[in-house]
């Protein structure tokens, strides 16, 4: 039994990462921990005022709802995979790399919505690849032609592929 941590933020790529992690867990007998990182947004006013956190919404509850909605969209009702979910306050890259301490695999989606929309890997994915303490899989939502990448499936995977016959 292993533990797969997957970053979920409600986006298409994060749902693809969750689906991939579920397929991998089904193959390996691992459990899945879906993690959504959130933080209080900050509004910066003109000088000489300091940044002021916005405390008018229940961001923790909103994060939980986003996580539950994403899981409902992806997780089949009859899934044999044990899945836990956690919404944690903090920077997404730091929260996910922190969760990698005792994980067997970290799975993240690739949004690439920073300053470079054509980037192959987004900033959170990049940070995870370089700083996680376990192997990292970056799942793209689809390729340039709009085709989706399927999650691994027991029936579709050739487990013996790449091995030489003796």
N, C-alpha and C positions, 0 to 999 in steps of 0.2 A: 504494500500500500504506500502510495506517495501522496504528496500534496502539491496541487497546481494552484497558483495564485494568478488571477486574471484581473486586469484593470478594466473597469466598466465606467463609462460616463454618459451612457445613453445614446451616443453617436452610432452611426452605421458601422464604422470600423471597430468600435468596442464591442458591439453585438456580434460581429464576425469573429472577434477574438474569443468571446464567451462561447460561441458555438464550436469553435475549433478546440478550445480547452475541454468542453464537454465530450467531444468526440475522442480526444486523446485520453481523457479519464476513463471513458468506456473501454478503450483498448487496454489500458494499463491497470485498471482497478483503483486508480487514485481518487482522492476527493478533490473538490474544487472550492476555492474560496474566492468569491467575487468581491472586489474591493473598489469602492468609489471614494476618491479623495475630494474634499471640499474645503473652502476657506471663506472667510468673511471678505467681501469686496471692500475696497478702500476708495474713497473719493478724495481726490487731491484738489484743494482749493488754491487760490493764488497766494503768493508769499505775503506775509511771513507765517501763514498758518501751516500746521503740521497735518499729515494725512489723518483723516477721521474715519474709523470703521463704521459701516452701515449696519445698524442693529435692529432695523425695523421689520425684518422678516425672520422666519424660523428656517434658516438655511440648512440646519441639520435635518429637519423633517423633509425639506424639499429634496435633499440629497438622498435620503432613504427612499422617497417616492420614486425618484428617477431610477435608482438601483432596482427596486421591486418591479417597476414597469419594464425595464430592460430584461430582467430575468423572466418575467411573464411572457415577453415576446419571443424569447429564445429557448427556454427550458421546456422540453416536452413534459406533459403531465405524467407520463409513465416512465420517466427517466430513471434508470437504475443507479445513476451517479448521485452520490451524496454531495449536496451543494450548501455552503454557508455563505452569508452575505454580511458585509460590514461597510458602513459609511464612516470614514475617519477624517477628522479635521487635519488639514495640512496641505503642503505642496504635493501635487500628484506624483512627481518624480521621486521625491523623498519618501513619501508614504509607501509607494510600490517597492522601492529598493529596500526599505526597512522590512517590508513583508517578505522579502526574498531571503532573509537570514536563515530560516529553517524550511524553506520551500524546495521542492525538487525541480520546479519549473515555474518561470514567470512568463505570462502571455499578455501582450499588449496589442492594441490596434494602432494603426498608423493613420493619423489624421493629417498631419503636415499642414496645419492651418496657421502656422506662425507667419513670419514675414515672407517665407518662400513657399508659396502654395504648390509648387511643382517639386518640392523636396521629396526625396525617396523615403526619408525617415523624419518624423516630427521630433520636437525637442524633448518631450517626455520619453518617447521610444529611445531616442539617442542616449539620454541619461541612463535609462534602465540597462541598455546594452553595455554601457561602459562601467556601471557601478553596481549592478545586481550581484548577489553572492550565489547565484545559481544560473543555469542556462536560461536564455531568454528567447522567446519566439515572438516575432513581430508579424502580425497578420494584417494584410491589406484587405480592404473591403471589396475591391475588385480591381481589375487591371485597366489600362488605358482604353480598352474597348468596351468597358462596362460589364464584363463577365465577372460573376462572383466566383471566388475560390471556395470550393466545398470544404466542409469540416471533414476530418478523417472519419471513416466509417469502417467498422469491422468487416463488412462484406466487401468493401471496395479496396481495402489495403492488402497488398501482397506482402505479408510479414517476412517472407523469405527473400524478397527482392534484394539484390546486391550481394548475396552470399554465394560462394562457390560450392558446387556439389563435390563431394569427395568420393 
